[in-house]
Amino acid sequence: MSEDVIAGQREALLDLYRRHVTPGAPYALVDFPDHPNVGDSAIWLGEIALLHAIGVSDPAYISRWDDFDEAAFRTACPTGPILIHGGGNLGDTWPHHQHFREYLIERFTDRRIVQLPQSIHFRDEAHRDRFAALVKGHPDFHLYVRDMASLDLARRHFDCPSTLAPDSAFGLGSVARPVSADCRALMLLRSDAERATRDDAPLLALADTVALDWLDESPVTASAPTERARERVERGLALLARGERIVTDRLHGHILALLLGIPHVVLDNDYGKVGAYIAAWTAESPLVQRARSPQEAAELVAG
């Protein structure tokens, strides 16, 4: 059943990518995630894997949000679409990524722009309305979202084609466990702006468990973007594989646990992104159990 869940999402993603990128034609893939969050690197590797799977070569142009160069982009990619890296930063929680997205939409009305699958969350309606106005002014912007709440918001407020699609990390397919388990449960718990307000004491009291986040990393040694992403994902997979089971409130803790074939218990982030994704795509997997509180998660692990 879990293999079917993975395969179904990968096939849906291949269909998405075939709509916008043609073998032999140039394209750009921008907003490379050069930061420690393993989930964003897993999305990047999935994006590259999916592009290769449809017979497309590497992007003609790659940039981070902070080093985009219009002249270099137009020289390397004189025609073809701009693909914007997927994830969970469409909104105002992570403003530097959103500002970059808005710059691209406003500046490059001569190019098709494809926002790869995202979750949407605006805390301020004025920020949402500003983005809506920019989208309305672009003749060829395509938006892919990962859950039904995001799709409903997009179709109510944004004048562009908006489509439900899985997270691109499923482009990686199933992954072999890289190390043997050394604890009963590995607890990957958010320590950033999306952490829900809650008391994790019941989880932290469990015996033979390890609690951590994956935002701390040693210096990354690779220089090429995709190899940097690969180094980060390998680190994340090795962390998760330490647990016989996993407890997580990170969406990619859940997704990578599925790809690794490890049973896991899922709490939500602060605005319900993880639960919304599970409801849309992965609820049928026998590997995942949802918990409404740390106490319930602790009981599921102990049971």
C-alpha positions as a printed Julia matrix, in Angstrom:
303×3 Matrix{Float64}:
   0.0    0.0     0.0
   2.78   2.5     0.85
   4.53   1.7    -2.42
   1.26   2.47   -4.24
   1.02   5.82   -2.42
   4.56   6.72   -3.49
   4.13   5.53   -7.09
   0.82   7.35   -7.53
   2.29  10.67   -6.46
   5.35  10.24   -8.64
   3.19   9.58  -11.7
   1.1   12.69  -11.0
   4.29  14.73  -10.77
   5.67  13.38  -14.03
   2.46  14.53  -15.74
   2.89  18.01  -14.23
   6.48  18.41  -15.41
   5.7   17.16  -18.93
   3.19  19.99  -19.32
   5.81  22.69  -18.99
   9.28  21.44  -19.94
  10.29  19.95  -23.29
  13.4   17.81  -23.91
  16.04  19.85  -25.7
  14.54  23.23  -24.74
  16.1   25.49  -22.09
  14.47  26.31  -18.77
  15.45  27.88  -15.45
  14.95  26.42  -11.98
  15.28  29.11   -9.32
  15.11  29.63   -5.55
  17.66  26.9    -4.85
  17.38  26.14   -1.1
  20.91  26.72    0.15
  20.03  26.32    3.82
  19.98  23.49    6.39
  16.28  22.53    6.12
  16.56  19.01    4.71
  13.0   19.04    3.4
  13.69  21.79    0.89
  16.74  19.92   -0.37
  14.63  16.77   -0.74
  12.19  18.75   -2.89
  15.07  20.04   -5.04
  16.48  16.55   -5.62
  12.98  15.32   -6.45
  12.54  18.15   -8.94
  15.81  17.29  -10.68
  14.95  13.57  -10.66
  11.55  14.24  -12.23
  13.03  16.48  -14.91
  15.59  13.81  -15.8
  12.84  11.16  -15.82
  10.95  13.01  -18.58
  14.13  13.25  -20.66
  15.07  16.81  -19.8
  18.66  17.87  -19.11
  19.78  20.0   -16.17
  18.45  23.56  -15.91
  20.11  26.13  -18.15
  20.07  28.55  -15.22
  19.92  28.05  -11.42
  19.89  30.68   -8.69
  19.17  31.18   -5.02
  16.67  33.85   -3.97
  19.55  36.23   -3.21
  21.86  35.81   -6.22
  19.55  35.93   -9.23
  21.19  37.82  -12.12
  18.82  38.88  -14.91
  21.53  39.3   -17.53
  23.05  35.91  -16.76
  19.6   34.32  -16.79
  18.66  35.79  -20.19
  22.02  34.76  -21.67
  21.84  31.19  -20.37
  18.11  30.8   -20.95
  17.04  33.09  -23.81
  13.74  31.25  -24.14
  11.79  28.79  -22.04
   9.97  28.78  -18.71
  11.04  29.8   -15.24
  10.31  27.04  -12.73
  10.17  28.23   -9.12
  11.25  25.67   -6.52
   8.36  24.16   -4.57
   7.89  23.93   -0.81
   5.99  25.67    1.95
   6.97  29.32    1.58
   4.21  30.82   -0.57
   2.84  33.44    1.79
   4.3   35.75    4.4
   5.91  33.37    6.91
   9.18  33.27    4.91
   9.2   36.73    3.27
  12.52  36.61    1.39
  11.3   33.68   -0.75
   7.96  35.4    -1.32
   9.59  38.7    -2.3
  11.74  36.86   -4.84
   8.67  35.11   -6.27
   6.86  38.43   -6.57
   9.85  40.04   -8.29
   9.92  37.27  -10.9
   6.19  37.52  -11.59
   6.34  41.3   -11.92
   9.54  41.43  -13.98
   9.23  38.49  -16.39
   5.83  38.85  -18.03
   7.46  37.59  -21.25
   8.06  34.11  -19.81
   5.89  31.29  -18.62
   6.4   31.04  -14.86
   5.55  27.76  -13.14
   5.31  27.68   -9.38
   6.08  24.07   -8.48
   3.94  22.53   -5.72
   3.62  24.76   -2.65
   1.52  25.14    0.48
  -0.01  28.61    0.88
  -0.32  30.53    4.13
  -0.82  34.29    4.47
  -1.12  35.71    7.99
  -1.95  39.17    6.58
  -4.68  39.57    3.94
  -2.93  42.67    2.57
   0.07  40.51    1.64
  -2.25  38.0    -0.03
  -3.98  40.75   -2.0
  -0.65  42.21   -3.15
   0.36  38.82   -4.5
  -3.05  38.43   -6.17
  -2.58  41.73   -7.99
   0.83  40.67   -9.3
  -0.53  37.3   -10.46
  -3.41  39.04  -12.24
  -0.88  41.09  -14.21
   1.05  38.07  -15.5
  -0.29  36.44  -18.69
   1.26  32.98  -18.18
   1.67  32.12  -14.5
   0.82  28.56  -13.42
   0.38  27.66   -9.76
   0.6   24.15   -8.27
  -0.42  23.57   -4.66
  -0.07  20.59   -2.33
  -3.37  20.52   -0.4
  -7.05  21.36   -0.71
  -6.94  24.38    1.63
  -4.24  25.95   -0.56
  -6.19  25.11   -3.71
  -9.36  26.69   -2.33
  -7.47  29.86   -1.37
  -5.76  30.04   -4.77
  -8.98  29.61   -6.73
 -10.79  32.24   -4.66
  -8.07  34.89   -4.8
  -5.61  34.32   -7.65
  -6.42  34.8   -11.34
  -4.27  31.99  -12.75
  -4.5   28.25  -13.44
  -4.27  26.58  -10.01
  -3.86  22.82   -9.75
  -3.5   20.28   -6.94
  -0.22  18.35   -7.14
   1.97  16.25   -4.81
   5.19  17.42   -3.2
   8.1   17.0    -5.6
  10.18  15.05   -3.06
   8.14  12.03   -4.16
  10.16  12.22   -7.35
  12.9   10.47   -5.37
  10.88   7.27   -5.02
  11.55   4.7    -2.29
  14.86   5.02   -0.44
  16.86   2.31    1.35
  17.46   2.85    5.07
  21.09   4.12    5.2
  21.84   3.11    8.82
  20.42   0.73   11.4
  18.14   2.05   14.12
  19.8    2.93   17.43
  16.75   4.15   19.39
  13.11   3.23   19.83
  11.86   6.54   18.41
  13.55   9.42   16.64
  11.6   12.63   17.27
  12.14  15.25   14.58
  10.42  18.34   16.01
  10.33  21.85   14.57
  12.29  24.63   16.24
  11.43  27.41   13.78
   8.63  29.84   12.86
   6.17  27.07   11.97
   6.32  25.25   15.3
   2.89  24.87   16.9
   2.43  26.04   20.49
   2.4   22.89   22.61
   4.12  21.1    25.52
   6.27  18.2    24.32
   6.98  16.93   27.85
   5.07  13.63   27.35
   7.22  12.85   24.32
  10.47  13.93   25.91
   9.77  11.68   28.92
   9.75   8.53   26.81
  12.66   6.15   27.31
  15.1    5.21   24.54
  14.22   8.14   22.31
  16.17  10.97   20.69
  14.65  14.42   20.08
  16.19  16.87   17.6
  15.59  19.16   14.65
  17.56  18.99   11.43
  18.41  22.69   11.13
  21.88  22.32   12.65
  24.49  21.1    10.19
  28.2   20.86    9.72
  29.59  22.89    6.8
  28.42  21.48    3.46
  31.43  20.51    1.35
  29.91  20.22   -2.14
  29.96  23.31   -4.38
  27.4   22.41   -7.11
  23.79  23.12   -6.05
  22.37  19.65   -6.59
  25.3   18.01   -4.83
  24.81  20.39   -1.9
  21.17  19.31   -1.77
  22.21  15.65   -1.95
  24.63  16.06    0.97
  21.87  17.6     3.09
  19.31  14.93    2.21
  21.76  12.16    3.03
  22.28  13.77    6.44
  18.51  13.94    6.99
  17.92  10.35    5.95
  20.64   9.15    8.31
  19.03  11.08   11.17
  15.58   9.67   10.53
  16.85   6.12   10.09
  18.17   6.15   13.67
  14.63   5.5    14.9
  12.7    2.24   14.84
   9.82   4.69   14.61
   9.66   8.44   13.98
   7.62  11.21   15.57
   7.57  14.44   13.58
   5.76  17.71   12.97
   7.73  18.37    9.78
   6.06  17.59    6.46
   9.28  16.16    5.06
   9.86  14.19    8.21
   6.62  12.47    7.19
   7.47  12.26    3.47
  11.0   10.94    3.95
   9.75   8.45    6.56
   7.35   7.13    3.9
  10.15   6.9     1.34
  12.32   5.07    3.9
   9.46   2.72    4.83
   9.61   3.65    8.54
   6.43   3.75   10.69
   5.8    7.22   12.11
   3.5    9.41   14.16
   2.69  12.88   12.86
   1.86  16.06   14.75
   0.98  19.24   12.85
   2.78  22.53   12.29
   1.24  25.82   13.38
  -1.18  26.25   10.47
  -2.11  22.65    9.63
   0.16  22.12    6.62
   1.16  18.56    7.51
  -2.35  17.31    8.2
  -3.66  18.95    5.04
  -1.03  17.17    2.95
  -1.78  13.8     4.54
  -5.51  14.28    3.9
  -4.84  15.07    0.25
  -2.22  12.43   -0.59
  -0.88   9.97    1.99
  -3.66   9.0     4.41
  -3.91   5.51    2.9
  -0.36   4.56    3.91
  -0.29   2.11    6.85
   3.03   3.65    7.94
   1.5    6.93    9.18
  -0.51   7.63   12.33
  -1.78  11.1    13.2
  -1.77  12.51   16.73
  -3.64  15.58   17.97
  -1.32  16.2    20.92
   2.11  15.22   22.28
   0.33  13.04   24.85
  -1.49  11.11   22.12
   1.75  10.81   20.14
   3.54   9.46   23.22
   0.79   6.89   23.74
   1.03   5.73   20.14
   4.81   5.32   20.44
   4.55   3.55   23.79
   1.81   1.25   22.49
